[in-house]
Structures are given as structure tokens and as C-alpha cells.
Amino acid sequence: MVQHLGRVQTQYWDSHYFWSLLEICHCGILPSVMTPDSETPVFLDHLAMRGAGSIHPLGRLGTEILVHACRFERGEEVLELGCGTGETLVRIAGEGIVRLSGLDVSSAMVDCARRRCAFCGVRDRVEIRHVPMGKEWPFLDGCLDVVFAESVIAILDSGTRRHVLSEIIRVLRPGGRFLFSDSIWKPGTSQDTIRRVNESCGEIFGLPQATEDWVGPESCEKELQDAGLEGVSTGLMQDLPTGTGVLREAMAKALRGSRRYTLRMRIQAMMSPGFLVREFRFFGAAFRRREVGHLIEARLFAARHRA
């Protein structure tokens, strides 16, 4: 399902962790970990407030790699798991060949994604739903052709991951496809190092850098197979193709609208008290943790529901 067709000829941050924190620095994160009366970390709500759209391996380039690997066919039913602020939904909806849904545990993210889709003129092509962590998804059994995710699966704890994988298998049709991109620990990374990094990341952001269960791709592949998926394959994202690089006009128009929306949200957020203080504080945190990038690798995984 994932083919190595040549190295992407582009410059990107070697450290996904550093890159992600730099993006987060632009999102006005508050120092507390959890939002009052919310089950989601406070930084997710502030990412939504800022309209941040590319917090995943290789940013927008990573989205193009994932979308190319999905190989959507006209009329397919597609779900983005952890749709965030909706930038990837807008990119796919702009193409207009699939029936598209988005799902997220953060109500702030869902609100932002809906506003983004409306701003970009694709709201009628996307159904976006809020589902609390651990709840059954609002989809019938075997109703979807593709489920995909960006920077979601590898930050879940083992129990939540089991629930998510069981829901993916439930909603996929026989032969349906599941693809996701994530940063995982490189083979040989010690558990002591992983715990130290995850504890530090958790104290600041309320989330781990990556699950301690996946050290190298083999452990992830085995978990997917044990869950009931087949045809599991993986590749380093920088080695995977992005397609032709030519966007249809409708898709390009939607993406231009999405970037204008992100800019508008960022300008609004900069009006909030203390924003620049938080921005520089987290830029410093990103710089101090830049060495973590040498311990992780951005990968794309693909699998199928058993026919």
C-alpha cells in the first residue's frame, strides 16, 4: 500500500519535535496542563484558538504524502480521525471526490474546524463531529472506506489505542484502508530516555512525545496486526512520494482560503494579554528540547481491514 518511489526533494526539520514546538509557540499556550471543565489538554484548545493547522510530521508536506498514499477513489466514504482545526479536511474537500467526515475529542478543535470549512466554502462537503475520548463513534458498522489520522495514534495510551483500533475495525468495510502518519521512537531508544522525555512533555503540554510501546516500526506493525488489521506496511515519510505536486484550481482555492483563515485567527489571538510572553517562553522550551528530534522518526503506516 505504501510504495517507496523516491526521496522527496525538499528541506524539512530533522526534528519533528522541535518543529512542532516551534509551531506551538505561535499558538499562545497557557502554562496549565488541562483546561478547567475539559478533558483535553489546554494547549489543544489554544491551538484551536490560534487556528494552527499543521502540527504533524513535515507539516503541509506531510499531509500531501499521506493524502497521496490514501489514493482516494470517487465516492468513497472517508473519515479523518483527530481532525484538529480542519486544515486537512479543507484540502481534501476542495478536491471534491469523496464524502468526508472529521472526528475530534476537543470541542474547541471541532468548532474551529467547522468555522474553517465554512470560511473556505466547503462546509456542505464535510460532516465534523465531537466525540469524547473512549466513546463509541457515531458511525454504523462497516460504513467507511478509509480512515486516516495525522499525529494522533502514537500519543494515545495503550488502553485508548485499543479502543480506537477496535472502532476503526468496526466502522471500516471489509478491505477498507487505515493510514496514519506519526513520529515514533527510533529503534534502540532506551525506556529511561523515553520516560524522561514523555514526563517533561507531559508537564508542559499534557501529552507525551510518543507512546513508550512503539520503539521502532516493528512494535507498531505487530500491534496493528494483533488488533485485526492486515497488509500492514510502513515507510519513513521523507522517503515517500507526494504525487504530482499540481493542485486542481478548486483545491488550491480552498487551501488559499484555509491559510487566510489561519492568519486571521493568529492575528486575533495576538490581541490576547500575555501572548508574546507565552510565545517566547515556549520558543525557549522548543530550543532546549531540540535534541529529541534525533530520537524519533516520522513514519507513515498503512493497513487494511480483513476482507
N, C-alpha and C positions, 0 to 999 in steps of 0.2 A: 504493500500500500504506500509506503514511503520509499521513494527511489532516490539514490544518490546520483544526480545528474550534473554535478559540478559545483564548485565552490562559488558562493555568492561574492561577487567582486564589489565589496563595499567596506567602508571603515565603520567600526562599531566599538562600543566599550567592551573591553575584555572582561570587566567586572560588571555582571548584571546587577549585583547587589549595590555597588557604588552608583551605577546608572539609575537604578530605581530610587535610591535615597535622594539623589540629586533631583529627580522629578518630584519626589515627595516634598522636598524643600520648598517647592513652588506652590505648595498646597495648604500652607497655614495650619500645620498640625498643632493641636494643643498638647501640653505636657502630660495630661492624664491619659490613662490607657483606655478606659471604657467610657462611653457616653452615658450619662445618667439615664436610667429607664430604657436602656437599649442593650441588645445582646451583641452588638457589633462594636469592634474597637473604634475609638474616637477618630483615629486617623482615616478610617474608611469614610466616615461622614464628612470629614474635611476634604478628602479627595473629591467627594461629590460636590461640596460647596465650591470648589475651585474648577470643577468640570474637567479634571485630569483624565486623559483618555488612553494613555499608552504605558501603563505600569506593568510591563511584562517583558520577557526576553527579546532584545533587539528592537523594542518599540514598534513603530509602524511597519518596519521591515519584517519583524517577526510575525505580524498579522498577515502580511502578504504571503509569507512562507506557509503559514497554517492554512489560509484560505485556498492557496494553490493545491496543497496536499488533500484538502477536503474533496475537491473535484465534484462540486455540486452539479446536479442534473436538474433540468427544468421540472418544476412542480414538486420537488422534494419537500418534505416537512423537516425543518431544521431548528434545533434548539441550541442557543448559547447558554451554557451553564456558568453563572457568575458573570453576568453581562456588564457589571460595573456601570459606568456613566454612558454607555451605549455607543461608543465610537465605532467599534467593530460591527455592531448591528447596522449602523448607518451605512458603512462601507458595503456590506452585503446587500442591504435593502436597496441601495442605489442601483445595483445590477438588475434587480427585479426578476430573478428567475426561480426563486424558492419561496416557500411560505415559512415565515420566520417568527420565532419566539425567543424571548430572553427571560432569564430567571436570576434572581439575586436575593441573598439573605438580608441585605441592607435596604431599608425603606428609603433612605436618603439617596442611595445609588439608583434605585428604581425610579424615583421622582426625577432625578437628573436625566436619566436615560430617556424617559418619556418626553421631557422638555426638549432634549437634544433632537430626538426624532421628529418632533413637531416643528422645531425651528428649521430643520433640514428638508421638510416636506415629504417625509417617508412614514409618518405616524400611522397611516392607514395600512401599511405593509407589515407592521411589527406588533406583536402582542407581548407586552412586558409585564411580568408578574413578580410579586414579592412573596417569598415562601420562607418562613423561619427555619433555622437550622434544625435538622432532624425530622421535619415533617414530610409527609408524602407529597410528591409533586402533583400538580393539578392536570395530569395528562392520563389518558386511557392507556391500558396495556398495549404495547406493540403499535403505537401510532406514529412514531418518528423514524425518519430515515437516517438522520445524522444528529449526533450530539457532539459539541466541541467546547473547549474551555481554554483560557489563557491564564496562567499563573493562579490556578485555583487548587488543583488536586494535591500538589506537593506541600501545601501549607496546612492541610487538614490533619487532625489527629487520626489515629488508626480506626477508632470506632466510627467517627463521622465519615471517614473514607469508605468503610464497608457499607454504610447506609447509602452513600452517594453512588457507589458502584452497583449496588442492588437496584437502585432506582433507574440508573442508566440501562441496565439489562432489562428491567421491566418495561420501560417505555419504548425501547428500540424494537423495530420489526426484525424478524429473522433475517440475518445478513446485513442488518443496519450497521453503521460505522460510528465509532467513537474515536475522536482525535483530541489531543491536548498538548500544549507546549508548557514547559515548566523548567525551572532551574533546580537541579538535584545535586547532591554531593558527589564529588569525583571519587572513583574507586581509591581505597586506601586512606580516606579521611578518617581520623580516629573519632570514636564516640565521645571522648573527653572534649575534643575541639568542637564537635557538633553541639554538644550540650552547652558549652561556654558561649558559642555564637548565638544559639537559639535563646538562651536565657537573656543575653544582652538585648537581642532584637525584641524579645517579648516585653522587657521592661520599658522599652521606648515606644513600640508600636502595637503591642498586644498580640502579635503574631510571630511565629517562628520564621527563620530564614527558609528552612526546608525541613520536611519530616526526617527524623533520625532513622526511619525504617528503610529509606532508599539511599543506599550508598553505592553508586554505580547503577547502570541501567538494568542489570540482570535482576536485582531485587524488585524493581518496579514491574518488569515484564512478568515475573513469577506471580506477583500479587494480582495482576490483571487476569492472568490465566486461571489462577485459583478461584477468582470471582466468577468465572464462567465465560470470559471473552476468549476469542481465538484469533489466529493470524496476527499476533502482536509483533510489531516491528518498531524500530526507533532509529533516529539519526541525530547527530549534532546539528543544531539549527544553522550554524554558519556554513555547513556543507550542503544545504538543501536549496532547491531552486525556488524562485519567486514567480515563475510564469513569464509572460512576455514583457511585463513592465508597462504595457499600454492599457490605460483605463478607458472604458467607454465614457462618453460625454456625460451621461446621466449619473454614472458612478462618481466621476470626477467632480461634478457639480455638488453632489451630496457631501463629498469629503471636504470640499471648499467651505460649504455651509457649516460642517462639523467643526472645522478649525476656527471659523469666525465665532461660533458658539463658545468654544473653549476660551478664546481670547476675551470675549465679553465676560465670562464667568470669572476669569482671573483678575480682570480689572475691577470687578465688583468686590472680589474677596480682598484685594489690596486696600480697599477703603476701611476694612475692619481694624479695630485697635490692636496694636501689638503684632501685626502681621509680619513686618520686616524683622522684628526681633526673633520671632519663631523661624523665619526663613533662614537667617544667618546661623541660628542655633543648630538647625538640622543640616545645613550645609556642612557645618563643622563635624557633626556626627557622621555624616557620609564620608568625609575625608578621612576621619580617624579609622573607619572600618573598610577602607578600600582594599586591604589585603585579602578580605574574604572572597573577593572575586576569583582568586587563584584556587579556591577550594571547591567551586561549583562549576557546573556546565549546563548550558541551555540546550534542552533536548525537545524533540517532537516525538510523541508516541501515537501509534495508530493501532486499532484493533477492530474486530468485527463481532457482532452478536452471532452466536451459533445458529446456523440455518436449520 
